[in-house]
């Protein structure tokens, strides 16, 4: 199956606006014996860049090495005017050529025969190129109908009807600029994420407007990571994806800079002559970026693509700078928290800039700008192919370690005047080591900060011990300020970690405004002794600020929700209560007006809040506050269960409870044990509103009804409802809070205002002899099992494989059923592929419920190529629900892996993007403490995963998808015909 997923990829260096040369080269290669190719990936500036050196290089020469490089005229020509004039003339010619090519691209006169993907747009997109911004893309409603069609802009076809050409759907993570031209942009939906210069995306192949869409038989996908031209740590979105447990590594990583350490002797990327030449033409001695090295080691790409280094060459008897082609030896990656042992090897390729054919031929392969590779994506490799990808016999040690830096410094000291990685640091430290030590020292001085801000790849995080008395005093002060209702300010620290000066007041206010922040105050700037030009002092950026909120409750909620930590523009910050004696004075710039005190918030004012403010009556003893807050939480949770199970007895197996349905769950937040109020957190605004109305009778809240307390929903050991009259006077009101995005509740399902009546049937639904068995849903009958459509199907071909005999044991572990079950699954998988052009997602939740269980396996056709998305979302939701799914690497069936499955299990088969019979298997064994903890698998877990992936919450609840019996009969008949036609072919 590897050959079916093999992808032909072209790797290209900086284009720098020479679009016509690239177009001609791709057209020739596509028609050559080596073609056709699936995609072309470009590193470095794609459009014209005014700062580029001669030869269309653009960008950093070997990463940071050219960040402070001298101009081509200063380094190459010196004071000789003819050479300066020659270089200036070449730059003007390149500019004119780039402008002409850009105009042809915008007019449609220049096209690409291979899909081209790039990261760096250079000086920006050419004039006339219609590019939809991220904001415009987010505003576009998928359900909109374009009324501009009435303007007659379409093209009249041969039959006299007006035709309009619709642009193909652009895959997520890409921005379509023209036919077969895309920019890698990442997830534009993450509106508050400001580190978009680094991301990892799955590029589906073939792309929609590619000619290979017609010729490529098996679709696949390529995992591509990309880093901006000046990326700096931390890159939260990139690192979260790279550290995910299911992440295998990038197939290709594109960056504008080298990773520091690549100039090491160990990996063979640069010869001694290369290192000498590069060092003599660049002020900075260290080749590469420490930040890029960190991200490479985290994402483990098989191929790392970057622009080549600039070296002097003679072109038409004039000295010019041209980029060199550099290829490293294969190297190993260090083990990480998400990988064990040795994984696949990595290779580094630095390519030259695009050149005319004659010049490229004259310079030879040492300056080539295009390189072809055949890749089997990591997500499609089997165990044997992954073993071969290790290249154990040829791979050298990872260049991105201190060992490589040390060797480089020692060996290079006598060759290039201090080595390629010294960068002028005292004691011969590499930039990586110097920066890391400085950051570790800063993190220790600050008490470690928070999150992963103090963690580094080669050395564990260390905290400087603090005085215990000081800690106790600070804890007491924070507790006092938390109880002070007049304190509405938080102390924000960590602004000094922002070297790029990105954290301006507007950006900070935008980040904290959703929590109720009304203003931000900075201290008076101090004058520093360093950093100014010609010895002048410049004001130092403050390390802290004060956030002012509209009320004490808003500030408390912000501090509790963020747990004292926040990340804005990739800068880690810490939060705590400010000292109350430092409240803002009236007239101070930035200070908000004194907040208007009020008793409660109305439902209309709270927006989509999911929080309720709870206050206990004064008669409750202070020592009982935590216990009574928990009692009210159970009361609220039980009230929702009663609202959802109208008419269902308390001991009925059909009763839906919070144990099985995450949307019913309620949590309580108690700021400190000695106060008589807290906050109830619900899965959705609708859940909070339903509870508030049921308990108080009002949308805006108030006292809980005495009737609700006298006969509460809480059940005692005698199966009778408890009397909570001692809580008379307890109040519930709205509290400000952030609305949960759809699908963000634990387990993935959201609570809506729709209530589904309980099913009145008591017999088994799936036993054929049962009078309640709906036989009109049966699609096919076999010897040991039958295929049927479920009630409330996900789509028109959702199938259940049901054993004929009633039993609680999972269907897939019954040995006599196994051969027939596998045959039926294979037939359904073949039907999904051939008749529907879809993949098949298979899952079974074989865990006993209160009313008994007739085992069945669910088979749902899903969009082709959606397997990786389903896998990622399923693993994430499983961890959120408290259990862990493990991949089954053996070829044996479940019945052969274990003898005892009596505790139950959840099993899933996730299709690989290539479709067909290729899939990955995952298992969670209930009751096995070594397999992911004691969490419970939600009753509708498989459907909830699909609901998240499809963006449709109704899919997660079968009752929301029920259609009429007539429609069910119609769908079953069509399904039966479709399935039988595939079975007979």
Secondary structure, 3 states (H helix, E strand, C coil): CHHHHEEEEEEECCCCCCHHHHHHHHHHHHCCCCCCCCEEEECCCCCCCCCCCCCCCCCCCCHHHHCCCCCHHHHHHCCCHHHHHHHHHHHHHHHHHHHHHHHHHHHCCCCCCCCEEECCCCCCCCCCCCCCCHHHHHHCCCCCCCHHHHHCCCEECCCCCEECCCCCCCCCEEEEEECCEEEEEECCCCCCCCCCCEEEEEEEECCCCCCHHHHCCCCEEEEEEEECCCCCCCCHHHHHHHCCCCCCCCCEEECCCCECCCCCHHHCCCCHHHHHHHHHCCCCCCCCEHHHHHHHHHHCCCEEEEECCEEEEEECCEEEEEECCEECCCECCCCCCCCCCCCCCEEEEEECCCCCHHHHHHHCHHHCCEEEEEEECHHHCCHHHHHHHCCCCCCECCCCCHHHHHHHHHHHCCCCCCCCCCCCCHHHCCHHHHHHHHHHHHHHHCCCCCCCCCCCCCCCCCCCCCCHHHHHHHHHHHHHHHHCCCCCEEEEECHHHCCCCCCCHHHHHHHHHCCCEEEEEECCCEECCCCCHHHCCCEECCCEEEEEECCHHHHHHHHHHHCCEEEECCEEEEEEECCHHHCCCCCCCCCCCCCCCCCCECCCCCCCCCEEEEECCCCCCHHHHHHHHHHHHHHHHHHHHHHHCCCCCCCCCCCCCCCCCHHHCCEEECCCCCCCEEEEECCCHHHHHHHHHHHHCCCCEEECCHHHHHCCCCECCCCCECCCHHHCCCEEEEECCCCCCCCCCCCCCCCCCCCCCCCCCCCCCCCCCCCCCCHHHEEEECCCEEEECCCCCCCCCCEEEEECCCCCCCHHHCHHHHHHHHHHHHHHHHHHHHHHCEEEEEEEEECCCCCCCCCEEEEEEEECCCHHHHHHHHHHHHHHHCCCCEEECCCCCHHHHCCCCCCCEEEEEEECCCCCCCEEEEEEECCCCCCCCCCCCCCCHHHHHHHHHHCCHHHHCHHHHCCCHHHHHHHHHHHHHHHHHHHCC
